């Protein structure tokens, strides 16, 4: 009798374990079957033998489609190069691309029937992007042989109009990367707007200024003194020139390093860190569910001089371009952020049955008082340092950055900003790796991009 009870317990345990395992497998299958189907070992299923949905830009240009079982891309090599990191190349090597993220929708995958199901169960879907591919192509060519990224969006609607990343390649004529001995294609699979973080240089002074205004009662009225060189506990902090005594607005406009060094040192490590983390540093930031490369501020081990350099945008500071674009959009929008997005809609091929991805919700990330003050400071800087002619007379607010990167390399050039006139609600970020001064390298690209967007904006108004 005792043996029968023991055997019954074993049998119940086995039955329970069986159904528990079956339930776990069904759950995992439902959750992960798409990832299994589109794993690298199975890419032949979606790339060679099946039809797939189209990818359109905002003007209806076909950026990718399947013809006779083969994935085809835009007829212009300039466009193919420019939108590579957004559209993808049909492989899993660019994980942030639309073809990687929306592969199930594009190729009609269903976790019950898999690929190639009857239309009743599954069908290919088309994806429409917010990008203007011709503007992207024009901006991409402006980089020449330099690496970097440029991105611009409508800060009122969230629509990303331009997003390019360099280096790139033609998906129809893929280079042999094994022969890349000079590093021309280093990081070629990264969308640098999303997956890179750079030393920011002077564009970081936007953050130091905001923290100073918030935490120092006399930050805007006091006189900062710049004698070109400052010695702090035996360590040297330098500026490009001796500016003498100047207020914060003028220091920001002239990009005087000493003023921002002084603010960081006076506030100290803990205050600077806590205030910058409120803006999003050292925390997860996303774009359409994609985790962005983290923007970091870490002065735990910094000397006083190192802390001063951190306020200038050097030391170990890093900044992600898409995150910076969000900050630009928020400053332009009175401190309220409308999240940028690039996928406008997904529709079953050949129908009007679409799911729209518009973004109208706002969240406040910067106080309106500080946002408005920064807007005026950046407008003052644009007028007095760069001149509106850079943007064809369009009234813009901007700041450049020249980020020293060491190793005898040219600095990274930055330019960030947004339109002063809300009837043309555009914000932008341009980074040129080892491009030299920001106004020299990033400035012409930013100017050309904004003028292209403005011309198209006026044409379609």
C-alpha positions in Angstrom: 0.0 0.0 0.0 2.8 2.3 0.9 4.6 1.5 -2.4 1.4 2.4 -4.4 1.1 5.8 -2.6 4.8 6.5 -3.4 4.4 5.6 -7.0 1.2 7.7 -7.3 3.1 10.7 -5.9 5.9 10.2 -8.5 3.3 9.9 -11.3 1.5 13.1 -10.1 4.9 14.9 -10.0 5.7 13.7 -13.5 2.3 14.8 -14.9 2.7 18.2 -13.1 6.2 18.6 -14.5 5.0 17.7 -18.0 2.2 20.3 -18.1 4.3 22.9 -16.4 7.1 22.4 -19.0 4.5 22.4 -21.8 3.0 25.7 -20.5 6.4 27.3 -20.2 7.3 26.2 -23.8 4.0 27.6 -25.1 4.7 30.9 -23.3 8.2 31.1 -24.6 7.1 30.2 -28.1 4.4 32.9 -28.1 6.9 35.4 -26.8 10.0 34.5 -28.8 9.0 32.6 -31.9 9.6 35.7 -34.1 13.1 36.1 -32.8 13.8 32.4 -33.4 12.4 32.6 -37.0 14.5 35.7 -37.7 17.7 34.5 -36.1 20.8 34.7 -38.3 20.7 30.9 -39.1 17.2 31.3 -40.6 17.6 34.5 -42.5 17.2 32.7 -45.8 13.5 32.3 -44.9 12.8 36.0 -45.1 15.4 37.3 -47.5 15.3 34.9 -50.4 12.2 32.8 -50.7 9.4 35.1 -49.5 7.8 38.3 -50.6 8.0 41.2 -48.2 6.3 44.5 -47.6 7.5 47.9 -48.9 9.2 50.6 -47.0 8.3 54.2 -48.1 9.6 57.6 -47.2 7.3 60.4 -46.3 7.0 61.4 -50.0 6.0 57.9 -51.1 9.5 57.0 -52.5 10.0 53.2 -52.3 13.1 52.6 -50.2 12.8 48.8 -50.1 10.6 46.1 -51.7 10.7 42.5 -52.8 10.6 41.7 -56.5 10.6 38.1 -57.7 11.8 36.9 -54.3 14.7 39.4 -54.1 14.9 42.4 -51.8 15.4 45.5 -53.8 16.3 49.1 -52.7 15.9 52.6 -54.1 17.3 53.2 -57.5 19.6 56.0 -56.3 22.8 55.0 -54.7 22.9 58.3 -52.8 19.5 57.5 -51.2 20.5 53.9 -50.5 23.7 55.1 -48.7 21.8 57.8 -46.8 19.0 55.7 -45.4 21.0 52.5 -44.9 21.0 52.7 -41.1 17.3 53.5 -40.9 16.0 51.0 -43.5 18.6 48.2 -43.0 20.3 45.9 -45.5 18.2 42.7 -45.1 20.6 41.2 -42.5 20.7 41.3 -38.7 23.8 43.4 -38.7 22.0 46.7 -38.2 19.7 45.8 -35.3 18.2 49.3 -35.0 17.0 49.4 -38.6 13.3 49.1 -39.6 13.9 45.8 -41.5 15.3 44.3 -38.3 12.7 45.7 -35.9 9.6 45.2 -38.1 10.7 42.0 -39.9 7.5 40.1 -38.8 5.3 42.8 -40.1 7.2 43.2 -43.4 7.4 39.5 -44.1 4.0 38.5 -42.9 5.1 36.3 -40.0 2.5 34.8 -37.7 3.6 32.8 -34.6 0.8 30.2 -35.2 1.3 29.6 -38.9 4.8 30.9 -39.4 5.8 32.1 -42.8 3.8 31.8 -46.0 0.4 31.5 -44.3 -2.9 32.1 -46.1 -3.7 35.8 -46.4 -6.6 35.3 -43.9 -4.0 34.6 -41.2 -1.1 36.7 -42.3 0.0 39.1 -44.9 2.9 41.4 -45.6 2.7 44.9 -44.3 4.1 48.1 -45.6 6.0 50.6 -43.4 5.9 54.4 -44.1 8.7 56.5 -42.5 8.7 60.2 -41.6 12.1 60.6 -43.4 12.5 62.6 -46.5 15.0 60.4 -48.4 16.2 63.2 -50.8 17.1 65.5 -47.9 18.9 62.6 -46.2 20.9 61.9 -49.4 21.8 65.6 -49.7 23.0 65.8 -46.1 24.9 62.5 -46.2 27.0 63.7 -49.1 27.9 66.8 -47.3 30.0 64.7 -44.8 32.4 63.8 -47.6 34.8 61.1 -46.2 34.1 62.1 -42.6 32.2 60.0 -40.1 29.4 61.3 -37.9 25.7 61.8 -37.8 23.0 64.4 -38.6 19.5 64.3 -37.4 16.6 66.8 -37.5 13.0 66.6 -36.4 9.8 68.6 -36.1 9.6 69.4 -32.4 5.9 70.0 -32.5 4.9 66.7 -34.1 7.9 64.4 -33.3 8.5 63.4 -36.9 12.2 62.8 -37.8 12.8 64.4 -41.2 16.5 63.5 -41.6 18.6 60.9 -39.9 22.0 59.9 -41.4 25.0 58.0 -40.1 28.5 57.8 -41.5 30.3 55.7 -42.6 27.7 54.0 -44.7 27.7 51.7 -47.8 25.6 50.8 -50.8 23.6 47.7 -50.0 23.7 46.9 -53.8 27.5 47.0 -53.8 28.7 45.9 -50.3 32.4 46.5 -49.7 34.7 43.8 -48.5 35.1 44.9 -44.9 37.9 42.4 -44.3 40.2 44.5 -46.5 39.4 47.7 -44.5 43.0 48.3 -43.3 42.6 52.1 -42.7 39.5 52.0 -40.6 37.3 53.6 -43.2 34.3 51.4 -42.2 34.9 51.2 -38.4 31.5 51.1 -36.8 29.7 50.9 -40.1 26.8 48.9 -38.7 26.1 51.5 -35.9 23.5 54.1 -36.4 25.6 56.8 -34.7 22.5 59.0 -34.0 21.2 56.2 -31.7 24.1 53.9 -30.7 27.1 56.3 -30.3 28.0 58.7 -27.5 30.6 61.4 -28.0 32.7 63.8 -26.0 30.4 66.9 -26.2 32.8 69.8 -25.9 31.1 73.2 -25.6 27.6 72.0 -26.5 27.6 70.6 -22.9 27.7 74.2 -21.7 24.0 74.3 -22.4 23.6 71.9 -19.5 26.0 73.7 -17.2 24.2 76.9 -17.9 20.8 75.5 -17.0 22.2 74.0 -13.8 23.9 77.3 -12.9 20.8 79.3 -13.5 18.8 77.0 -11.3 21.2 76.6 -8.4 23.2 79.9 -8.2 21.0 83.0 -7.5 23.5 85.4 -9.1 24.6 83.1 -12.0 23.3 85.5 -14.6 24.4 88.8 -13.1 27.8 88.0 -11.6 31.0 88.7 -13.6 33.2 85.7 -14.5 36.9 86.4 -15.0 38.9 84.7 -17.8 42.6 85.1 -18.0 43.0 82.2 -20.4 44.7 80.0 -17.8 43.5 79.0 -14.4 45.5 76.9 -11.9 43.4 74.8 -9.6 45.3 72.8 -6.9 48.3 72.7 -9.2 46.4 71.6 -12.3 45.8 73.8 -15.3 42.5 74.7 -16.9 42.7 76.7 -20.1 40.5 78.8 -22.4 41.0 79.6 -26.1 41.6 83.2 -25.3 41.6 85.7 -22.4 38.0 87.1 -22.3 38.4 89.3 -19.2 35.3 89.9 -17.2 31.9 88.9 -18.7 28.4 87.9 -17.6 26.9 84.5 -18.2 25.1 85.4 -21.5 28.3 86.8 -23.0 30.3 83.9 -21.6 27.9 81.4 -23.3 28.0 83.3 -26.5 31.8 83.5 -26.6 32.0 79.9 -25.2 34.4 81.1 -22.4 35.6 77.9 -20.7 36.5 79.6 -17.4 32.9 80.6 -16.6 31.6 77.1 -16.9 34.6 75.7 -15.1 33.8 78.1 -12.2 30.2 77.1 -12.1 31.0 73.3 -11.9 33.7 73.8 -9.2 31.4 76.0 -7.1 28.5 73.7 -7.3 30.6 70.6 -6.6 30.4 67.0 -7.6 27.2 65.9 -5.9 25.1 68.9 -7.0 26.4 68.8 -10.6 25.7 65.1 -10.8 22.3 65.2 -9.2 21.1 68.1 -11.3 22.4 66.6 -14.6 20.8 63.3 -13.8 17.5 65.1 -13.6 18.0 65.9 -17.3 18.6 62.2 -18.1 22.3 61.7 -17.8 23.5 58.3 -16.5 20.0 56.8 -17.2 18.3 54.8 -19.9 16.9 56.8 -22.8 15.1 55.4 -25.7 13.9 56.1 -29.3 10.9 54.1 -30.5 11.8 51.4 -27.9 15.5 51.3 -28.9 17.9 51.8 -26.1 20.2 54.8 -26.9 23.8 54.9 -26.1 24.0 56.4 -22.6 24.9 60.0 -22.0 27.2 60.0 -19.0 28.5 62.4 -16.4 30.8 60.8 -13.8 33.0 63.0 -11.7 33.4 60.7 -8.7 37.2 60.4 -9.2 37.7 63.9 -10.6 40.1 66.4 -9.1 38.8 70.0 -8.8 40.4 70.8 -12.2 38.8 67.7 -13.6 35.4 68.8 -12.2 36.0 72.2 -13.9 36.8 70.5 -17.2 33.5 68.5 -16.8 31.5 71.7 -16.8 33.2 72.7 -20.0 32.1 69.4 -21.7 35.4 67.5 -21.5 36.8 65.2 -18.8 34.8 62.0 -19.2 31.5 63.5 -20.3 29.7 61.7 -23.2 26.5 62.7 -25.0 24.3 60.8 -27.4 23.1 62.7 -30.5 19.4 61.6 -30.3 19.2 62.4 -26.6 20.7 65.9 -27.4 18.0 66.3 -30.1 15.4 65.7 -27.5 16.9 68.4 -25.3 16.9 70.8 -28.3 13.2 70.0 -29.0 12.3 70.6 -25.4 14.1 73.9 -25.2 12.4 75.1 -28.3 9.0 73.9 -27.0 9.1 75.7 -23.6 10.6 72.8 -21.8 8.1 70.2 -23.1 9.3 67.2 -25.0 7.5 65.5 -27.8 9.4 62.3 -28.4 10.9 61.9 -31.9 9.8 59.0 -34.1 10.6 57.7 -37.6 7.9 55.1 -38.2 4.8 56.9 -39.3 2.5 54.0 -40.1 2.2 50.3 -40.8 -0.4 49.1 -43.2 -1.4 45.7 -44.8 0.0 45.8 -48.3 -2.4 47.3 -50.9 -4.9 48.5 -48.3 -5.7 51.6 -46.3 -5.9 49.5 -43.1 -3.0 51.1 -41.3 -1.8 51.7 -37.8 -0.6 55.2 -37.4 2.3 56.2 -35.1 1.7 59.8 -34.4 3.0 61.3 -31.2 1.0 64.1 -29.6 1.7 63.6 -25.9 4.0 66.0 -24.2 6.0 65.8 -21.0 7.9 68.5 -19.2 11.6 67.8 -18.8 12.9 71.4 -18.3 11.2 74.3 -16.5 9.7 76.9 -18.8 11.6 79.7 -17.2 15.0 78.0 -17.8 14.0 76.8 -21.3 13.0 80.3 -22.3 16.2 81.8 -21.0 18.3 79.2 -22.8 16.3 79.9 -26.0 17.2 83.6 -25.8 20.9 82.8 -25.0 21.2 80.5 -28.0 19.5 83.1 -30.2 21.9 85.7 -29.0 24.8 83.4 -29.7 23.5 82.6 -33.2 23.2 86.3 -34.1 26.5 87.4 -32.6 28.8 84.5 -33.2 27.6 82.6 -36.3 25.3 84.9 -38.2 21.9 84.0 -39.6 23.4 83.8 -43.1 24.6 80.3 -42.2 21.0 79.2 -42.3 20.0 81.3 -45.3 18.5 84.0 -43.1 16.3 81.6 -41.1 16.1 82.7 -37.4 17.8 79.9 -35.5 19.1 79.3 -32.0 22.4 77.4 -31.9 25.5 76.3 -30.1 28.7 74.8 -31.5 31.1 72.5 -29.8 34.7 71.5 -30.4 35.4 68.3 -28.4 39.1 67.4 -27.8 39.6 63.6 -28.1 43.3 63.3 -27.6 45.7 60.9 -29.4 46.8 63.8 -31.7 43.4 63.5 -33.5 41.3 66.5 -34.7 38.5 67.3 -32.3 34.9 66.3 -32.9 32.8 69.1 -34.3 29.3 69.7 -33.0 26.5 72.0 -33.9 23.1 71.8 -32.2 20.0 74.0 -32.2 16.5 74.8 -33.2 14.4 77.4 -35.0 13.4 80.5 -33.1 10.2 80.8 -35.1 7.7 78.1 -34.1 6.0 78.3 -37.5 9.0 76.4 -38.7 9.4 73.9 -35.7 12.7 72.2 -36.5 15.5 71.0 -34.1 18.8 69.5 -35.2 22.0 67.9 -34.1 25.2 67.4 -36.3 28.4 65.7 -35.2 31.4 65.3 -37.4 34.0 62.9 -36.0 37.5 64.4 -36.0 36.1 67.3 -38.0 38.0 70.2 -36.3 36.1 73.2 -34.9 32.3 72.8 -34.7 31.5 75.9 -36.8 34.0 74.8 -39.4 32.9 71.2 -39.8 29.4 70.7 -38.4 28.2 74.3 -39.2 28.1 74.0 -43.0 26.3 70.6 -42.8 23.7 72.0 -40.3 23.2 75.0 -42.5 22.6 73.0 -45.7 20.3 70.6 -43.9 18.1 73.3 -42.4 17.9 75.2 -45.7 16.9 72.0 -47.5 14.2 71.3 -44.9 13.0 74.9 -45.1 12.7 74.9 -48.9 10.7 71.7 -48.8 8.6 73.1 -45.9 7.7 76.2 -47.9 7.1 74.2 -51.1 4.5 72.0 -49.3 2.9 74.6 -47.1 
